[in-house]
Amino acid sequence: MTASVLYDVPGPKAIRRNRVLAVLTIVVVAAILGFVLYRFYLTGQFTAQKWGLFTYSTIWEQILAALGKTLAAFGVAAVGSLVVGFVLAIGRLSDHRWVRVPVTAVTELFRAMPVLIMMMLLYYGLPSVGVKMDPYWAVVIALIVYNGSVLAEVIRAGVESLPRGQKEAGYAIGLRKSGVMRLILMPQAVRAMLPVIVSQLVVTMKDTALGFIITYPELLYLAKQFSSNVQFGRPLLQSAFVIGGIYIVMCFILSGIAHYLERRLRSGSRGTGDAGLSIGPGLVQGGPDPRMHEGGTVTEVLSVQGGR
Amino acid sequence: MDVIFGNLDLWGTAIGNTLLVFFGGGAIALVLGLIVGAMRVSPVPIARGVGTAYVNLIRNTPLTLVFFFFVLGYPALGLGRMNLTVLGIIAIGVYTATYVAEVLRAGINTVPVGQAEAARAIGLPFGQVMTSVILPQAFRSVVPPMMSVFIALLKNTTVAAGFSIAELAQLRAAINDSGDRPGSPMEVLLWVAAVFVAMVMLLSLVQNRLEKKWRIAR
């Protein structure tokens, strides 16, 4: 932890002060939570009527169906954006100007456009030129195009941060350009960037929730429907908590994978058999980018760049 | 061009509100993020725990759901009326604060341990270690990723459209549902996209400038 860098070992005075701060933190947090819970209690958010909705198995069947819709959009978008990401990354790394320049322009354009606007363009915009698009495809295509462009940048950054010798050695043993890319550069870049790629998938997962705005019947859309159920006293906050819990669990699992991969890569490439190509820690700490130093992990820095 | 000149009033409101959400949300995110970031590097374990819990919970919640809680959930608590836009600003601020906190924490972490040790070794007290050695260096490495956070924030303002806050992404509904205004959905949305691309590119330009200016030779 950074505590050891920024602070000395606390003396008696500092220990006392830290205790006061700890108590203060607890008091402030408890006050905020207490106030919210008190308001919940006053407005009857804890009544059995409002939670009653979630005791029915048909409701859970609906939730499962909506979860399926969310995962269907996420799955296709994840695979699609990986494919698009690789294609665009290779295009941006091309030696030919006529490939590199347009691909770069396209990547930059789609990275700059909000995903929601893209979804709206596909769903509301296309019908005015005579193409009718299903909300599902609007969500999936927008997510693929946006996350594909972001992943292209990530993969390109991974390739460019490799030592130049890797590429030169590849050519020296007589490989062609495609071979150097496929056998030498890409595997290393992907390995180093795996945590960032998984973090971007968390973003993709969260962005499926935008689908509710263009009426794609996913989890959040269902929550909105539940919240207008008069029979159960319009359980808005209740359904938001239940659906929110599901999202948080799903994203936590993905984030957990990203953290696990990151720790594994940072602890070196033991047991993977390619110790000679060990690039995990080297990449994380070295590199020309001033933002990439130990501690400030590549994932944190790049996932922040990636957007949401 | 009719799309723009025929609806100038709506464009004005929309762009104004988008900027309002952007700057308002940004201000909240900076203040809250600074507090949470400080908690996450503080020597008090409980404060660190609270900061970590906040960041992990909010970061794994879709922004749409955060909006859902604030914009639709707040009225259910019966705390008096509040402007939808204000609620949206709070929602986006609370969400973005986690990213600000993470950037600040990562920024402090980029300062090599030796710097703090050297500062302490020459006898500087904690205040001076922070203000004249750690923070200036941390600040420099924080600026570029912080700009990325704000670019993401700008793009995220569109989510407010899903909650009837009259900003740019909501413009299509405002123009097309009124019936007698010029412009097809496609035209409106393409212009909106163009406005966003222009704004994002502008921020990226600032980011690149700052990045070059603040680069640390290590």
Contacts between the chains, C-beta under 8 A, distances in Angstrom:
chain1	res1	chain2	res2	distance
A	1	B	48	7.9
A	2	B	41	4.9
A	2	B	105	7.6
A	2	B	108	6.0
A	2	B	109	5.8
A	3	B	41	7.0
A	3	B	42	7.7
A	3	B	43	5.1
A	5	B	111	7.6
A	5	B	113	5.1
A	5	B	116	4.8
A	5	B	117	7.9
A	6	B	41	6.4
A	6	B	43	7.9
A	6	B	108	7.3
A	6	B	116	6.4
A	6	B	129	7.7
A	6	B	130	7.3
A	6	B	134	6.9
A	7	B	43	4.9
A	7	B	126	7.1
A	8	B	120	7.0
A	8	B	126	7.5
A	10	B	43	6.6
A	14	B	43	7.6
A	18	B	43	5.7
A	18	B	44	5.1
A	21	B	42	7.3
A	21	B	44	4.7
A	21	B	47	6.5
A	22	B	44	4.9
A	22	B	45	7.4
A	22	B	46	4.5
A	22	B	47	6.9
A	25	B	39	7.5
A	25	B	44	6.5
A	25	B	46	5.2
A	25	B	47	4.7
A	25	B	50	6.0
A	26	B	46	6.2
A	29	B	50	5.6
A	36	B	77	7.9
A	39	B	77	4.5
A	39	B	78	7.3
A	39	B	79	6.5
A	40	B	77	7.1
A	42	B	78	7.2
A	43	B	76	6.4
A	43	B	77	5.6
A	43	B	78	4.9
A	45	B	76	7.3
A	45	B	77	7.9
A	108	B	201	7.9
A	109	B	197	6.4
A	112	B	196	7.0
A	112	B	197	4.5
A	112	B	200	3.9
A	112	B	201	6.0
A	112	B	204	7.5
A	113	B	155	7.8
A	113	B	193	5.3
A	113	B	196	6.0
A	113	B	197	5.8
A	113	B	200	7.8
A	114	B	155	4.0
A	114	B	156	7.5
A	114	B	158	4.3
A	114	B	169	7.2
A	114	B	196	5.6
A	115	B	155	7.5
A	116	B	158	4.3
A	116	B	159	6.2
A	116	B	161	6.9
A	116	B	162	7.6
A	116	B	169	5.8
A	117	B	158	5.8
A	117	B	169	6.0
A	117	B	189	6.5
A	117	B	192	5.9
A	117	B	193	5.1
A	117	B	196	6.2
A	118	B	193	7.5
A	120	B	169	6.6
A	120	B	172	6.5
A	120	B	189	5.5
A	121	B	186	7.3
A	121	B	189	4.8
A	121	B	190	7.1
A	121	B	193	6.6
A	124	B	172	5.8
A	124	B	176	7.9
A	124	B	185	4.4
A	124	B	189	6.6
A	125	B	172	8.0
A	125	B	185	5.2
A	125	B	186	4.0
A	125	B	189	4.6
A	125	B	190	7.2
A	126	B	186	7.1
A	127	B	185	7.2
A	128	B	184	4.0
A	128	B	185	5.1
A	128	B	186	4.3
A	128	B	187	7.7
A	129	B	186	5.9
A	202	B	60	7.3
A	206	B	60	7.7
A	206	B	61	7.5
A	206	B	62	4.1
A	206	B	63	7.0
A	207	B	62	7.2
A	208	B	62	7.7
A	209	B	62	3.5
A	209	B	63	7.6
A	209	B	64	4.2
A	209	B	65	6.0
A	210	B	62	7.7
A	210	B	64	5.8
A	210	B	159	6.9
A	210	B	162	7.5
A	212	B	64	6.2
A	212	B	162	6.9
A	213	B	64	7.1
A	213	B	159	7.5
A	213	B	161	6.8
A	213	B	162	3.5
A	220	B	62	7.2
A	220	B	64	5.8
A	220	B	65	6.1
A	220	B	68	6.7
A	223	B	68	7.0
A	224	B	68	7.6
A	224	B	72	7.9
A	227	B	72	7.1
A	234	B	76	7.7
A	236	B	72	5.9
A	236	B	73	6.1
A	236	B	76	5.3
A	237	B	69	7.6
A	237	B	73	5.1
A	237	B	76	5.6
A	240	B	65	6.7
A	240	B	68	5.4
A	240	B	69	5.6
A	240	B	72	7.7
A	240	B	73	6.0
A	243	B	65	7.1
A	244	B	61	5.9
A	244	B	65	5.3
A	244	B	69	7.5
A	247	B	60	7.1
A	247	B	61	6.1
A	247	B	62	5.8
A	247	B	65	6.2
A	248	B	57	6.6
A	248	B	60	4.8
A	248	B	61	5.9
A	251	B	59	7.8
A	251	B	60	3.7
A	251	B	61	7.6
A	252	B	56	7.6
A	252	B	60	5.4
A	255	B	56	7.8
A	255	B	59	7.6
A	255	B	60	6.2
A	290	B	110	7.7
A	290	B	140	7.5
A	290	B	141	5.6
A	290	B	215	5.5
A	290	B	216	5.0
A	290	B	218	7.0
A	291	B	106	7.9
A	291	B	110	6.8
A	291	B	141	5.5
A	291	B	144	6.3
A	291	B	145	6.1
A	293	B	109	7.6
A	293	B	110	4.4
A	293	B	112	7.3
A	293	B	141	7.7
A	293	B	218	7.9
A	294	B	109	7.9
A	295	B	106	7.3
A	295	B	109	3.2
A	295	B	110	6.2
A	296	B	106	3.9
A	296	B	107	6.8
A	296	B	109	4.8
A	296	B	110	4.2
A	296	B	141	7.0
A	297	B	106	7.2
A	300	B	102	5.9
A	300	B	103	7.9
A	300	B	106	4.8
A	301	B	106	6.1
A	301	B	145	5.6
A	304	B	99	5.9
A	304	B	102	6.5
A	304	B	103	5.7
A	304	B	106	7.7
A	304	B	145	4.8
A	304	B	148	5.5
A	304	B	149	5.9
A	304	B	152	8.0
A	305	B	145	6.3
A	305	B	148	4.2
A	306	B	152	8.0
A	307	B	148	7.6
A	307	B	151	7.3
A	307	B	152	4.1
A	307	B	155	6.6
A	308	B	63	6.4
A	308	B	152	5.6
A	308	B	155	7.7
A	308	B	156	6.3
